[in-house]
Amino acid sequence: MEEFIEKIITEPFLARFIFVIVGVILLIAVTSLIKKQLHNFVKDQNNWYRARKLAVG
């Protein structure tokens, strides 16, 4: 087990890959948390209506 962890740390590609995966997971978690917190202030129906109105003209 220690050899596996040491290999992951010493390999630059694997370390970057794991760093990117952890970063993406954290980003998804933070954005979902913010969306839940702002759900009362921002309504999805209003956003769909405004986006459709801008797209159609």
Gaussian input, Z-matrix of N, CA and C with variables (Angstrom, degrees):
# hf/3-21g

backbone

0 1
 N
 C     1     B1
 C     2     B2     1     A1
 N     3     B3     2     A2     1     D1
 C     4     B4     3     A3     2     D2
 C     5     B5     4     A4     3     D3
 N     6     B6     5     A5     4     D4
 C     7     B7     6     A6     5     D5
 C     8     B8     7     A7     6     D6
 N     9     B9     8     A8     7     D7
 C    10    B10     9     A9     8     D8
 C    11    B11    10    A10     9     D9
 N    12    B12    11    A11    10    D10
 C    13    B13    12    A12    11    D11
 C    14    B14    13    A13    12    D12
 N    15    B15    14    A14    13    D13
 C    16    B16    15    A15    14    D14
 C    17    B17    16    A16    15    D15
 N    18    B18    17    A17    16    D16
 C    19    B19    18    A18    17    D17
 C    20    B20    19    A19    18    D18
 N    21    B21    20    A20    19    D19
 C    22    B22    21    A21    20    D20
 C    23    B23    22    A22    21    D21
 N    24    B24    23    A23    22    D22
 C    25    B25    24    A24    23    D23
 C    26    B26    25    A25    24    D24
 N    27    B27    26    A26    25    D25
 C    28    B28    27    A27    26    D26
 C    29    B29    28    A28    27    D27
 N    30    B30    29    A29    28    D28
 C    31    B31    30    A30    29    D29
 C    32    B32    31    A31    30    D30
 N    33    B33    32    A32    31    D31
 C    34    B34    33    A33    32    D32
 C    35    B35    34    A34    33    D33
 N    36    B36    35    A35    34    D34
 C    37    B37    36    A36    35    D35
 C    38    B38    37    A37    36    D36
 N    39    B39    38    A38    37    D37
 C    40    B40    39    A39    38    D38
 C    41    B41    40    A40    39    D39
 N    42    B42    41    A41    40    D40
 C    43    B43    42    A42    41    D41
 C    44    B44    43    A43    42    D42
 N    45    B45    44    A44    43    D43
 C    46    B46    45    A45    44    D44
 C    47    B47    46    A46    45    D45
 N    48    B48    47    A47    46    D46
 C    49    B49    48    A48    47    D47
 C    50    B50    49    A49    48    D48
 N    51    B51    50    A50    49    D49
 C    52    B52    51    A51    50    D50
 C    53    B53    52    A52    51    D51
 N    54    B54    53    A53    52    D52
 C    55    B55    54    A54    53    D53
 C    56    B56    55    A55    54    D54
 N    57    B57    56    A56    55    D55
 C    58    B58    57    A57    56    D56
 C    59    B59    58    A58    57    D57
 N    60    B60    59    A59    58    D58
 C    61    B61    60    A60    59    D59
 C    62    B62    61    A61    60    D60
 N    63    B63    62    A62    61    D61
 C    64    B64    63    A63    62    D62
 C    65    B65    64    A64    63    D63
 N    66    B66    65    A65    64    D64
 C    67    B67    66    A66    65    D65
 C    68    B68    67    A67    66    D66
 N    69    B69    68    A68    67    D67
 C    70    B70    69    A69    68    D68
 C    71    B71    70    A70    69    D69
 N    72    B72    71    A71    70    D70
 C    73    B73    72    A72    71    D71
 C    74    B74    73    A73    72    D72
 N    75    B75    74    A74    73    D73
 C    76    B76    75    A75    74    D74
 C    77    B77    76    A76    75    D75
 N    78    B78    77    A77    76    D76
 C    79    B79    78    A78    77    D77
 C    80    B80    79    A79    78    D78
 N    81    B81    80    A80    79    D79
 C    82    B82    81    A81    80    D80
 C    83    B83    82    A82    81    D81
 N    84    B84    83    A83    82    D82
 C    85    B85    84    A84    83    D83
 C    86    B86    85    A85    84    D84
 N    87    B87    86    A86    85    D85
 C    88    B88    87    A87    86    D86
 C    89    B89    88    A88    87    D87
 N    90    B90    89    A89    88    D88
 C    91    B91    90    A90    89    D89
 C    92    B92    91    A91    90    D90
 N    93    B93    92    A92    91    D91
 C    94    B94    93    A93    92    D92
 C    95    B95    94    A94    93    D93
 N    96    B96    95    A95    94    D94
 C    97    B97    96    A96    95    D95
 C    98    B98    97    A97    96    D96
 N    99    B99    98    A98    97    D97
 C   100   B100    99    A99    98    D98
 C   101   B101   100   A100    99    D99
 N   102   B102   101   A101   100   D100
 C   103   B103   102   A102   101   D101
 C   104   B104   103   A103   102   D102
 N   105   B105   104   A104   103   D103
 C   106   B106   105   A105   104   D104
 C   107   B107   106   A106   105   D105
 N   108   B108   107   A107   106   D106
 C   109   B109   108   A108   107   D107
 C   110   B110   109   A109   108   D108
 N   111   B111   110   A110   109   D109
 C   112   B112   111   A111   110   D110
 C   113   B113   112   A112   111   D111
 N   114   B114   113   A113   112   D112
 C   115   B115   114   A114   113   D113
 C   116   B116   115   A115   114   D114
 N   117   B117   116   A116   115   D115
 C   118   B118   117   A117   116   D116
 C   119   B119   118   A118   117   D117
 N   120   B120   119   A119   118   D118
 C   121   B121   120   A120   119   D119
 C   122   B122   121   A121   120   D120
 N   123   B123   122   A122   121   D121
 C   124   B124   123   A123   122   D122
 C   125   B125   124   A124   123   D123
 N   126   B126   125   A125   124   D124
 C   127   B127   126   A126   125   D125
 C   128   B128   127   A127   126   D126
 N   129   B129   128   A128   127   D127
 C   130   B130   129   A129   128   D128
 C   131   B131   130   A130   129   D129
 N   132   B132   131   A131   130   D130
 C   133   B133   132   A132   131   D131
 C   134   B134   133   A133   132   D132
 N   135   B135   134   A134   133   D133
 C   136   B136   135   A135   134   D134
 C   137   B137   136   A136   135   D135
 N   138   B138   137   A137   136   D136
 C   139   B139   138   A138   137   D137
 C   140   B140   139   A139   138   D138
 N   141   B141   140   A140   139   D139
 C   142   B142   141   A141   140   D140
 C   143   B143   142   A142   141   D141
 N   144   B144   143   A143   142   D142
 C   145   B145   144   A144   143   D143
 C   146   B146   145   A145   144   D144
 N   147   B147   146   A146   145   D145
 C   148   B148   147   A147   146   D146
 C   149   B149   148   A148   147   D147
 N   150   B150   149   A149   148   D148
 C   151   B151   150   A150   149   D149
 C   152   B152   151   A151   150   D150
 N   153   B153   152   A152   151   D151
 C   154   B154   153   A153   152   D152
 C   155   B155   154   A154   153   D153
 N   156   B156   155   A155   154   D154
 C   157   B157   156   A156   155   D155
 C   158   B158   157   A157   156   D156
 N   159   B159   158   A158   157   D157
 C   160   B160   159   A159   158   D158
 C   161   B161   160   A160   159   D159
 N   162   B162   161   A161   160   D160
 C   163   B163   162   A162   161   D161
 C   164   B164   163   A163   162   D162
 N   165   B165   164   A164   163   D163
 C   166   B166   165   A165   164   D164
 C   167   B167   166   A166   165   D165
 N   168   B168   167   A167   166   D166
 C   169   B169   168   A168   167   D167
 C   170   B170   169   A169   168   D168

   B1=1.4472
   B2=1.5267
   B3=1.3403
   B4=1.4561
   B5=1.5283
   B6=1.3176
   B7=1.4642
   B8=1.5257
   B9=1.3199
   B10=1.4564
   B11=1.5284
   B12=1.3181
   B13=1.4686
   B14=1.5250
   B15=1.3127
   B16=1.4602
   B17=1.5260
   B18=1.3256
   B19=1.4657
   B20=1.5198
   B21=1.3245
   B22=1.4681
   B23=1.5228
   B24=1.3242
   B25=1.4669
   B26=1.5218
   B27=1.3302
   B28=1.4592
   B29=1.5245
   B30=1.3235
   B31=1.4676
   B32=1.5290
   B33=1.3365
   B34=1.4619
   B35=1.5363
   B36=1.3228
   B37=1.4580
   B38=1.5248
   B39=1.3241
   B40=1.4533
   B41=1.5269
   B42=1.3288
   B43=1.4631
   B44=1.5231
   B45=1.3217
   B46=1.4674
   B47=1.5173
   B48=1.3162
   B49=1.4574
   B50=1.5255
   B51=1.3158
   B52=1.4632
   B53=1.5215
   B54=1.3252
   B55=1.4625
   B56=1.5229
   B57=1.3254
   B58=1.4627
   B59=1.5266
   B60=1.3152
   B61=1.4662
   B62=1.5283
   B63=1.3295
   B64=1.4666
   B65=1.5280
   B66=1.3174
   B67=1.4634
   B68=1.5190
   B69=1.3187
   B70=1.4649
   B71=1.5272
   B72=1.3145
   B73=1.4652
   B74=1.5257
   B75=1.3200
   B76=1.4654
   B77=1.5240
   B78=1.3186
   B79=1.4606
   B80=1.5179
   B81=1.3076
   B82=1.4703
   B83=1.5223
   B84=1.3245
   B85=1.4653
   B86=1.5249
   B87=1.3225
   B88=1.4712
   B89=1.5232
   B90=1.3192
   B91=1.4631
   B92=1.5176
   B93=1.3211
   B94=1.4600
   B95=1.5239
   B96=1.3219
   B97=1.4599
   B98=1.5287
   B99=1.3278
   B100=1.4629
   B101=1.5183
   B102=1.3070
   B103=1.4585
   B104=1.5224
   B105=1.3407
   B106=1.4638
   B107=1.5199
   B108=1.3234
   B109=1.4551
   B110=1.5284
   B111=1.3226
   B112=1.4616
   B113=1.5211
   B114=1.3206
   B115=1.4599
   B116=1.5242
   B117=1.3119
   B118=1.4631
   B119=1.5219
   B120=1.3178
   B121=1.4582
   B122=1.5208
   B123=1.3149
   B124=1.4630
   B125=1.5271
   B126=1.3115
   B127=1.4545
   B128=1.5236
   B129=1.3190
   B130=1.4588
   B131=1.5221
   B132=1.3161
   B133=1.4573
   B134=1.5211
   B135=1.3179
   B136=1.4589
   B137=1.5270
   B138=1.3217
   B139=1.4623
   B140=1.5220
   B141=1.3404
   B142=1.4630
   B143=1.5255
   B144=1.3041
   B145=1.4571
   B146=1.5236
   B147=1.3149
   B148=1.4677
   B149=1.5256
   B150=1.3189
   B151=1.4671
   B152=1.5188
   B153=1.3266
   B154=1.4574
   B155=1.5236
   B156=1.3256
   B157=1.4629
   B158=1.5303
   B159=1.3385
   B160=1.4662
   B161=1.5248
   B162=1.3258
   B163=1.4603
   B164=1.5245
   B165=1.3202
   B166=1.4540
   B167=1.5235
   B168=1.3036
   B169=1.4595
   B170=1.4243
   A1=110.78
   A2=116.53
   A3=119.68
   A4=111.18
   A5=116.87
   A6=120.09
   A7=110.38
   A8=116.62
   A9=120.80
   A10=110.49
   A11=116.94
   A12=120.86
   A13=110.27
   A14=117.06
   A15=120.93
   A16=110.71
   A17=117.07
   A18=120.93
   A19=110.61
   A20=116.84
   A21=120.09
   A22=110.46
   A23=116.58
   A24=120.27
   A25=111.15
   A26=117.71
   A27=120.33
   A28=113.20
   A29=118.57
   A30=120.86
   A31=108.90
   A32=118.50
   A33=119.71
   A34=112.88
   A35=117.64
   A36=119.60
   A37=111.04
   A38=116.75
   A39=120.60
   A40=111.18
   A41=116.67
   A42=120.06
   A43=110.53
   A44=117.58
   A45=120.79
   A46=111.19
   A47=116.72
   A48=121.08
   A49=110.67
   A50=116.73
   A51=120.38
   A52=110.41
   A53=117.73
   A54=121.99
   A55=110.69
   A56=117.45
   A57=121.27
   A58=110.67
   A59=117.77
   A60=121.36
   A61=110.69
   A62=116.99
   A63=120.61
   A64=110.08
   A65=117.26
   A66=120.97
   A67=112.23
   A68=117.48
   A69=121.21
   A70=110.36
   A71=116.87
   A72=120.12
   A73=110.48
   A74=117.11
   A75=120.01
   A76=111.82
   A77=117.21
   A78=120.87
   A79=111.43
   A80=117.11
   A81=120.96
   A82=110.34
   A83=117.03
   A84=120.37
   A85=111.61
   A86=116.78
   A87=120.36
   A88=110.72
   A89=117.91
   A90=119.31
   A91=111.64
   A92=118.30
   A93=118.97
   A94=110.70
   A95=117.63
   A96=121.26
   A97=110.72
   A98=116.82
   A99=120.56
   A100=110.37
   A101=117.64
   A102=120.64
   A103=111.13
   A104=117.09
   A105=120.13
   A106=110.99
   A107=117.52
   A108=120.99
   A109=111.93
   A110=117.07
   A111=121.51
   A112=113.07
   A113=117.34
   A114=120.11
   A115=112.29
   A116=117.82
   A117=120.23
   A118=112.23
   A119=117.38
   A120=120.54
   A121=112.91
   A122=117.82
   A123=122.41
   A124=108.27
   A125=115.88
   A126=120.70
   A127=109.52
   A128=116.76
   A129=121.47
   A130=111.84
   A131=118.18
   A132=120.55
   A133=110.86
   A134=117.44
   A135=120.08
   A136=111.09
   A137=116.65
   A138=120.39
   A139=110.94
   A140=117.85
   A141=120.52
   A142=110.07
   A143=117.02
   A144=120.18
   A145=110.39
   A146=117.71
   A147=120.87
   A148=111.50
   A149=117.41
   A150=120.26
   A151=110.98
   A152=117.45
   A153=120.46
   A154=110.89
   A155=116.47
   A156=120.63
   A157=110.51
   A158=117.17
   A159=120.19
   A160=111.35
   A161=117.45
   A162=120.63
   A163=111.37
   A164=116.43
   A165=120.13
   A166=110.79
   A167=115.77
   A168=118.48
   A169=111.76
   D1=-42.61
   D2=179.55
   D3=-65.40
   D4=-36.67
   D5=178.55
   D6=-64.97
   D7=-38.21
   D8=179.71
   D9=-64.33
   D10=-45.06
   D11=179.46
   D12=-65.51
   D13=-40.58
   D14=178.95
   D15=-64.37
   D16=-39.62
   D17=178.85
   D18=-65.03
   D19=-40.65
   D20=179.47
   D21=-64.14
   D22=-41.34
   D23=-178.20
   D24=-69.00
   D25=-38.92
   D26=-176.04
   D27=-78.84
   D28=-25.98
   D29=178.96
   D30=-79.54
   D31=117.90
   D32=-177.03
   D33=-66.03
   D34=-36.94
   D35=-178.65
   D36=-66.14
   D37=-46.25
   D38=-179.63
   D39=-64.75
   D40=-40.03
   D41=179.35
   D42=-63.37
   D43=-43.58
   D44=178.27
   D45=-65.92
   D46=-40.35
   D47=-179.86
   D48=-62.51
   D49=-46.09
   D50=178.51
   D51=-65.06
   D52=-38.84
   D53=177.66
   D54=-61.35
   D55=-42.08
   D56=179.07
   D57=-66.40
   D58=-43.66
   D59=179.59
   D60=-61.23
   D61=-45.73
   D62=179.01
   D63=-64.16
   D64=-39.67
   D65=178.45
   D66=-63.18
   D67=-41.95
   D68=179.12
   D69=-65.46
   D70=-41.51
   D71=178.55
   D72=-63.47
   D73=-43.44
   D74=177.67
   D75=-64.25
   D76=-39.80
   D77=178.86
   D78=-63.21
   D79=-43.61
   D80=177.86
   D81=-63.52
   D82=-42.00
   D83=179.86
   D84=-64.21
   D85=-42.99
   D86=-179.18
   D87=-67.24
   D88=-43.40
   D89=-179.58
   D90=-66.50
   D91=-36.89
   D92=177.60
   D93=-68.57
   D94=-36.18
   D95=177.08
   D96=-64.55
   D97=-44.10
   D98=178.74
   D99=-64.56
   D100=-40.84
   D101=179.10
   D102=-62.40
   D103=-39.90
   D104=177.76
   D105=-66.76
   D106=-37.58
   D107=-179.42
   D108=-70.02
   D109=-34.77
   D110=-176.95
   D111=-94.75
   D112=4.86
   D113=-176.28
   D114=-59.65
   D115=-35.03
   D116=-179.62
   D117=-73.05
   D118=-26.37
   D119=-176.87
   D120=-90.60
   D121=-32.98
   D122=-177.05
   D123=-116.92
   D124=119.47
   D125=179.62
   D126=-97.29
   D127=136.88
   D128=-179.27
   D129=-65.40
   D130=-35.63
   D131=-177.75
   D132=-63.88
   D133=-40.02
   D134=177.96
   D135=-64.07
   D136=-39.97
   D137=179.88
   D138=-66.22
   D139=-41.94
   D140=178.08
   D141=-63.42
   D142=-41.85
   D143=-179.32
   D144=-64.02
   D145=-45.63
   D146=-179.40
   D147=-65.55
   D148=-41.31
   D149=179.21
   D150=-65.33
   D151=-42.15
   D152=178.51
   D153=-65.75
   D154=-39.32
   D155=179.77
   D156=-64.97
   D157=-40.06
   D158=177.93
   D159=-68.56
   D160=-38.33
   D161=-176.74
   D162=-71.64
   D163=-41.53
   D164=-176.86
   D165=-78.77
   D166=-38.74
   D167=176.82
   D168=112.29

